[in-house]
Amino acid sequence: MKKIPEIVYTLLAVVLSGCTFGDEPGVCPYTTRLDYWYAGSSAENLLPVYMDNLHQYLFDSEGRLLGSVALRGDSISSWQSNLEAGDYTVVLWGNLAEDGSDHLEIQPPADRRLSDMTLSAVTAEAPPGYRGNTSRLYYGYLSFHVDEGKMFRQRVYLSHAHASLHVTVQWMAGAPPEGGTYRMRMKGIASEYGFVKGWESEELSSGGNYTVPYIGTSQINHETRASMNYDGEVTGEFVTFRYTSGTHQLWSLWRNDERIVGDLDLYRFFSKKPMNMDQNVEQEFEILVTVYEDKIVVSEVTGSDWDEGGAIG
């Protein structure tokens, strides 16, 4: 990600001990507090477990970017500010690489408005080539109103803005010899998020909602390193943008630059999964690809989400 200068708000976040949200506005030096939580757990805030940093973007009622700030360490779970009365929107991205190593870019580079801003996985090589894994991203979104002379406090939930797919390949016939360089490839993955929300959940029992970012229609190809273990299985993991209910993940395995398995359309497998891929909080998957002489079977390793695999190739 190209680093964005952290704009100092005219009304910066202030944290002072001894001020509680039951106090009058004259006692607290801030009018607004946002508490950031991981949507997968409402009982305990696991946000610091999953995120090293949290980039926050604040917009006014007309969608103009007021400023951005990176939260780290103990500050990652909340933000306070003395905002004037009015309407605001906050957008959150967790785990953006601050050194640009994830090769993600926020666009456009200037004159930023909420409706126009995107997070892009496109690189100089991909497409049409292949790019590496992204960061394990998380996303949050909230539009809110601050009343004159009143405190505003709200919990903001963050959901997965990444999909993790761990693949193990085993052979019942035609196994490759030992040695060699392995790579896994996957085509058909979304390459662009909007800053605007794409879907919002019903209100959670603890209050508030979680959101999923808008996912564009453009696609990109991913490649990740793989290796053979002592059991003769080849393993690898993809970390990409989220899958949707219409994603066709075209997966293949390569040895010494020669394709030896695939392309397999994993949509035929994921479409049987009992969840809505456009709305789920988490997208963490672990699959087993078993190669027989006359077929290829894909199944879930843990069996926690569905019981039976299916032949797809």
C-alpha positions as CSV (number, residue, x, y, z in Angstrom):
1,M,0.0,0.0,0.0
2,K,1.3,3.5,-0.8
3,K,1.5,5.2,2.5
4,I,-0.9,8.0,3.1
5,P,0.3,11.0,5.1
6,E,-1.5,10.8,8.5
7,I,-3.5,14.0,8.5
8,V,-3.8,15.5,11.9
9,Y,-7.4,16.3,12.6
10,T,-8.1,19.8,13.8
11,L,-9.9,17.9,16.6
12,L,-7.5,15.1,17.3
13,A,-8.2,12.0,19.4
14,V,-7.6,12.7,23.1
15,V,-7.5,10.2,25.8
16,L,-7.5,11.4,29.4
17,S,-7.8,9.2,32.5
18,G,-10.6,10.0,34.9
19,C,-13.1,10.8,32.1
20,T,-16.0,8.4,31.7
21,F,-18.9,8.4,29.3
22,G,-21.3,9.2,32.0
23,D,-19.7,12.6,32.5
24,E,-21.2,15.8,31.1
25,P,-19.6,17.2,27.9
26,G,-17.9,19.9,29.9
27,V,-16.0,17.2,31.9
28,C,-14.9,15.0,29.0
29,P,-12.6,16.7,26.4
30,Y,-14.2,14.6,23.6
31,T,-17.7,14.2,22.2
32,T,-17.2,10.9,20.3
33,R,-15.9,7.5,21.2
34,L,-15.8,4.5,18.8
35,D,-15.0,1.1,20.2
36,Y,-13.5,-1.3,17.6
37,W,-14.3,-5.0,17.9
38,Y,-13.8,-8.2,15.9
39,A,-17.2,-9.4,14.7
40,G,-16.4,-13.0,15.4
41,S,-16.7,-12.5,19.2
42,S,-19.0,-10.1,21.1
43,A,-18.0,-11.4,24.6
44,E,-14.3,-10.6,24.3
45,N,-12.6,-8.1,22.1
46,L,-10.1,-10.2,20.0
47,L,-9.2,-7.3,17.7
48,P,-5.6,-7.0,19.0
49,V,-5.2,-10.8,18.4
50,Y,-5.9,-10.5,14.7
51,M,-4.6,-7.1,13.8
52,D,-1.2,-5.3,14.1
53,N,-2.6,-2.0,13.0
54,L,-5.9,-0.3,12.1
55,H,-6.1,2.5,9.5
56,Q,-9.1,4.8,10.1
57,Y,-10.6,7.1,7.5
58,L,-13.1,9.8,8.6
59,F,-15.5,11.4,6.1
60,D,-17.9,14.3,6.5
61,S,-21.6,14.3,5.6
62,E,-20.8,14.9,1.9
63,G,-18.3,12.1,1.8
64,R,-15.2,14.2,1.8
65,L,-12.2,12.7,3.5
66,L,-11.4,14.7,6.7
67,G,-8.4,12.7,7.6
68,S,-6.8,9.4,8.3
69,V,-4.9,7.9,11.2
70,A,-3.1,4.7,11.9
71,L,-3.9,3.1,15.3
72,R,-1.4,0.7,16.8
73,G,-0.8,-1.1,20.1
74,D,-3.1,-0.3,22.9
75,S,-4.9,2.3,20.8
76,I,-6.2,-0.2,18.3
77,S,-9.4,-0.9,20.2
78,S,-10.9,2.5,20.4
79,W,-10.8,6.1,19.2
80,Q,-11.9,9.3,20.8
81,S,-12.3,12.8,19.3
82,N,-14.0,16.1,19.9
83,L,-16.2,16.2,16.8
84,E,-18.6,19.0,16.1
85,A,-22.3,18.2,15.7
86,G,-23.0,16.6,12.3
87,D,-23.0,13.5,10.2
88,Y,-19.9,11.4,9.8
89,T,-18.7,8.1,8.3
90,V,-15.7,6.1,9.5
91,V,-14.1,3.4,7.3
92,L,-11.6,0.9,8.9
93,W,-9.0,-1.3,7.3
94,G,-7.0,-3.7,9.5
95,N,-3.6,-5.0,8.7
96,L,-2.7,-2.8,5.7
97,A,1.1,-3.2,5.3
98,E,2.6,0.1,6.2
99,D,5.8,-0.6,4.2
100,G,3.9,-1.5,1.0
101,S,4.9,-5.1,1.1
102,D,1.3,-6.3,0.4
103,H,1.3,-4.4,-2.9
104,L,-2.1,-2.9,-2.3
105,E,-3.0,0.7,-3.3
106,I,-5.7,3.1,-2.2
107,Q,-7.1,5.0,-5.1
108,P,-7.5,7.8,-6.3
109,P,-4.3,9.4,-5.0
110,A,-5.9,12.8,-4.5
111,D,-9.3,14.6,-4.1
112,R,-10.6,11.6,-2.1
113,R,-14.3,11.0,-1.5
114,L,-15.9,8.0,0.1
115,S,-17.9,7.0,-3.1
116,D,-14.7,7.1,-5.2
117,M,-12.1,5.5,-3.0
118,T,-11.0,1.9,-3.6
119,L,-8.5,-0.6,-2.3
120,S,-6.8,-2.3,-5.3
121,A,-4.8,-5.5,-5.5
122,V,-3.7,-4.8,-9.1
123,T,0.1,-4.8,-9.6
124,A,2.4,-3.9,-12.5
125,E,2.5,-7.6,-13.4
126,A,-1.1,-8.8,-12.5
127,P,-3.2,-9.0,-14.4
128,P,-2.5,-10.7,-16.8
129,G,0.2,-12.2,-14.7
130,Y,0.0,-13.5,-11.1
131,R,0.4,-11.7,-7.8
132,G,1.4,-13.0,-4.4
133,N,-0.7,-13.1,-1.2
134,T,-2.4,-10.0,0.3
135,S,-2.4,-9.2,3.9
136,R,-5.0,-10.7,6.2
137,L,-7.3,-7.7,5.9
138,Y,-10.3,-6.7,8.0
139,Y,-13.0,-4.1,7.3
140,G,-15.3,-1.9,9.3
141,Y,-17.8,0.8,8.4
142,L,-20.1,3.1,10.4
143,S,-22.2,6.2,9.5
144,F,-23.1,8.2,12.6
145,H,-24.5,11.5,13.9
146,V,-23.1,13.6,16.7
147,D,-25.7,15.8,18.5
148,E,-24.8,19.2,19.9
149,G,-23.9,19.0,23.5
150,K,-24.3,15.2,23.7
151,M,-21.8,12.3,23.9
152,F,-21.8,9.7,21.1
153,R,-20.5,6.2,21.7
154,Q,-20.8,3.2,19.4
155,R,-19.2,-0.2,19.0
156,V,-17.9,-0.8,15.4
157,Y,-17.5,-4.4,14.3
158,L,-14.8,-5.5,11.8
159,S,-15.2,-8.6,9.6
160,H,-12.9,-10.5,7.3
161,A,-11.8,-8.6,4.2
162,H,-9.6,-11.5,3.2
163,A,-10.1,-15.2,2.3
164,S,-7.6,-17.8,3.5
165,L,-7.4,-21.1,1.6
166,H,-5.0,-23.8,2.8
167,V,-4.7,-26.6,0.3
168,T,-3.2,-30.0,0.8
169,V,-2.8,-32.3,-2.3
170,Q,-2.4,-36.1,-1.9
171,W,-2.1,-38.7,-4.6
172,M,-3.7,-42.2,-4.7
173,A,-2.2,-42.7,-8.2
174,G,0.4,-40.9,-10.4
175,A,2.3,-39.2,-7.6
176,P,5.1,-36.9,-8.7
177,P,8.7,-37.8,-7.8
178,E,10.5,-36.3,-4.8
179,G,12.1,-32.9,-5.3
180,G,11.1,-30.1,-7.6
181,T,9.7,-26.6,-7.1
182,Y,6.0,-26.3,-6.5
183,R,3.6,-23.4,-6.9
184,M,-0.2,-23.2,-6.6
185,R,-2.2,-20.8,-8.8
186,M,-5.7,-19.5,-8.5
187,K,-7.6,-17.4,-11.1
188,G,-10.9,-15.5,-10.8
189,I,-10.4,-13.7,-7.5
190,A,-11.7,-10.1,-6.9
191,S,-9.1,-7.4,-7.3
192,E,-10.9,-4.3,-5.9
193,Y,-12.8,-3.3,-2.8
194,G,-14.8,-0.1,-2.5
195,F,-14.5,1.9,0.7
196,V,-18.3,1.9,0.8
197,K,-20.1,-1.0,2.4
198,G,-21.4,-3.8,0.2
199,W,-23.6,-5.5,2.7
200,E,-24.6,-4.9,6.4
201,S,-25.8,-7.5,8.9
202,E,-28.8,-7.3,11.1
203,E,-28.2,-5.8,14.5
204,L,-26.2,-8.1,16.7
205,S,-27.3,-9.1,20.1
206,S,-24.6,-6.9,21.6
207,G,-25.7,-3.9,19.5
208,G,-24.3,-2.6,16.2
209,N,-23.7,-4.4,12.9
210,Y,-20.9,-5.8,10.9
211,T,-20.3,-4.9,7.3
212,V,-18.7,-6.4,4.2
213,P,-16.9,-4.1,1.8
214,Y,-18.3,-3.5,-1.7
215,I,-16.5,-6.0,-4.0
216,G,-15.9,-5.0,-7.6
217,T,-16.3,-7.2,-10.7
218,S,-12.6,-7.0,-11.8
219,Q,-10.5,-10.1,-11.2
220,I,-6.9,-11.0,-10.7
221,N,-4.7,-14.1,-10.6
222,H,-2.9,-15.3,-7.5
223,E,0.2,-17.5,-7.0
224,T,1.7,-18.9,-3.8
225,R,4.6,-21.1,-3.0
226,A,3.9,-24.8,-2.1
227,S,6.1,-27.6,-0.8
228,M,6.1,-31.4,-0.4
229,N,6.1,-32.8,3.1
230,Y,7.5,-36.1,4.4
231,D,4.2,-37.9,3.5
232,G,4.5,-36.9,-0.1
233,E,1.7,-34.3,0.1
234,V,2.0,-30.8,-1.3
235,T,0.7,-27.9,0.8
236,G,0.2,-24.2,0.2
237,E,-1.9,-21.3,1.3
238,F,-3.6,-18.4,-0.5
239,V,-4.5,-15.2,1.2
240,T,-6.6,-13.0,-1.1
241,F,-9.6,-10.7,-1.2
242,R,-12.9,-12.2,-0.2
243,Y,-14.8,-14.7,-2.2
244,T,-18.4,-14.0,-3.2
245,S,-21.2,-16.4,-3.9
246,G,-20.4,-16.1,-7.6
247,T,-16.6,-16.5,-7.4
248,H,-15.1,-19.3,-9.6
249,Q,-11.8,-20.1,-8.0
250,L,-9.8,-21.8,-10.8
251,W,-7.1,-23.7,-8.9
252,S,-4.0,-25.5,-10.3
253,L,-0.8,-27.0,-9.0
254,W,2.5,-26.6,-10.8
255,R,5.8,-28.4,-10.5
256,N,9.0,-27.0,-12.2
257,D,6.8,-24.7,-14.2
258,E,4.6,-27.5,-15.5
259,R,1.0,-27.9,-14.5
260,I,0.3,-31.3,-12.9
261,V,-3.1,-30.8,-11.4
262,G,-6.0,-28.5,-12.6
263,D,-7.5,-26.2,-13.5
264,L,-10.1,-27.1,-11.0
265,D,-13.2,-24.9,-10.6
266,L,-13.6,-24.8,-6.8
267,Y,-16.9,-23.0,-7.2
268,R,-18.4,-26.5,-7.6
269,F,-17.2,-27.2,-4.2
270,F,-17.8,-23.9,-2.3
271,S,-21.3,-23.5,-3.8
272,K,-22.3,-26.5,-1.6
273,K,-21.1,-24.9,1.6
274,P,-24.0,-24.0,3.9
275,M,-23.2,-20.3,4.2
276,N,-23.7,-17.1,2.2
277,M,-20.3,-16.1,0.9
278,D,-21.5,-12.6,0.4
279,Q,-22.3,-12.1,4.1
280,N,-20.2,-14.4,6.3
281,V,-17.9,-12.9,8.9
282,E,-15.0,-15.3,8.4
283,Q,-13.5,-16.8,5.3
284,E,-11.0,-19.3,6.5
285,F,-10.9,-22.6,4.6
286,E,-8.8,-25.8,4.6
287,I,-9.3,-28.3,1.8
288,L,-7.9,-31.6,0.7
289,V,-7.4,-32.4,-3.0
290,T,-7.1,-36.1,-3.5
291,V,-5.9,-37.3,-6.9
292,Y,-7.0,-40.7,-8.1
293,E,-6.3,-42.4,-11.4
294,D,-9.7,-41.5,-12.9
295,K,-11.0,-38.5,-10.7
296,I,-10.1,-35.7,-8.3
297,V,-11.9,-35.3,-5.1
298,V,-12.0,-32.1,-3.0
299,S,-13.0,-32.3,0.7
300,E,-12.9,-30.3,3.8
301,V,-10.0,-31.2,6.1
302,T,-11.6,-30.4,9.4
303,G,-15.1,-31.5,8.5
304,S,-16.5,-28.7,10.7
305,D,-18.4,-26.9,7.9
306,W,-19.6,-29.8,5.7
307,D,-19.3,-33.5,5.9
308,E,-18.8,-34.8,2.3
309,G,-16.4,-33.9,-0.5
310,G,-17.2,-34.1,-4.1
311,A,-15.5,-35.1,-7.3
312,I,-14.9,-32.0,-9.4
313,G,-12.4,-33.1,-11.9
